[in-house]
């Protein structure tokens, strides 16, 4: 089971690296910033304070990430929505 979670986290990080960097409204969009949320999104553990701060920082970029086929499944998953809600970050309707 731990090996599966490690594999999922490695895949997520790889996808985030492949997504690259871009800028939206002066905000630096970097999906790698959400890597601290990978374990909370792929399992049922609560998000860390770091995860929540990164989601808030990257909130303006979430719609852009959902347009990326490599990131869409990760960002729009039910667990991602739960993590955003737990962090008090409104989930965008794109």
Steps between C-alpha positions, in 0.01 A plus 500: 500500500783742586669414171180594316482837675866565425440415134197729483697783661788449255258508206335817631835672550610393151180639350547821689855534371383439144234768535769763538466860610284786381377835628137605555415853613837555663470168684769247429317180417710202592317171546803365687394728785208261558726197550463544877131413447560177309466269799183674623344483153593138433396372844272597785758675719430864584694766309799659671528872574756521217255336259226747594728800458611375158139441387415857600805631312418297189122560507509742202672226298266208571282557191813508285616174655162338435536584129821297492414135421796382707378682812122501462439165672713600796362852543132419440487180704248473786786482751654820359167674553489368859855622563412846363189512721698390806751777426222757465580565135201528269526252214469685170224432251680528170 
